[in-house]
Amino acid sequence: MSCSKYTLTNTGDTVVTFNYQKCDSTEWDYQVELEPNQTKNIWLIDTTFSTPFNSGIVVTDDGVFPPVG
């Protein structure tokens, strides 16, 4: 099981939601809200991020977590 850090930014004008499985506890978080212009960092198990929104949310994969090096 590998983990990554994602930075999420809501660039739209409505609340968007997303789902992911937490890296530290392996629990699922469903329908997490991201307000307009809000940025949030999450640490997730790879390939578990999903959102029903095709636009308005910018997802940046900040790489493997914890950092290798």
C-alpha positions in Angstrom: 0.0 0.0 0.0 1.6 3.3 -1.0 0.4 6.8 -0.1 0.6 10.2 -1.7 -0.1 13.8 -0.6 -2.6 15.7 -2.7 -3.3 19.4 -2.7 -6.9 20.2 -3.7 -8.1 23.6 -4.7 -11.7 24.5 -5.5 -11.6 27.1 -8.3 -15.3 27.2 -8.9 -18.1 29.1 -7.2 -19.9 26.2 -5.6 -19.0 23.6 -2.9 -17.5 20.4 -4.3 -17.2 17.1 -2.6 -14.7 14.3 -2.9 -13.9 10.8 -1.4 -10.7 9.2 -0.4 -9.1 6.6 1.8 -6.9 8.0 4.5 -3.3 6.9 4.5 -2.8 6.9 8.3 -5.9 5.0 9.4 -7.1 3.3 6.1 -10.6 4.7 6.9 -12.7 6.1 4.1 -13.8 9.7 4.1 -16.9 10.3 2.0 -18.4 13.5 0.6 -15.7 15.8 2.1 -16.6 19.4 1.3 -14.3 21.9 -0.4 -15.6 25.4 -0.3 -15.1 27.9 -3.2 -11.5 29.2 -3.2 -10.5 26.7 -0.5 -7.3 24.7 -0.6 -6.9 21.5 1.4 -4.0 18.9 1.7 -4.9 15.3 2.1 -2.8 12.2 2.6 -4.3 9.2 0.8 -3.8 5.6 -0.3 -3.0 5.8 -4.0 -5.9 5.4 -6.5 -8.6 6.0 -3.9 -9.4 9.6 -4.7 -12.7 10.3 -6.5 -15.0 13.2 -7.1 -18.2 13.5 -9.1 -17.2 17.0 -10.3 -15.4 17.2 -13.7 -14.5 20.9 -13.2 -13.9 23.4 -10.5 -11.5 21.3 -8.5 -7.7 21.3 -9.2 -5.9 18.2 -7.9 -2.1 18.4 -7.5 -0.3 15.1 -6.8 2.6 16.2 -4.5 4.2 12.8 -4.6 4.9 9.8 -2.4 4.2 10.1 1.3 6.1 9.9 3.4 8.8 11.5 1.2 11.5 9.1 0.0 15.0 10.5 0.4 
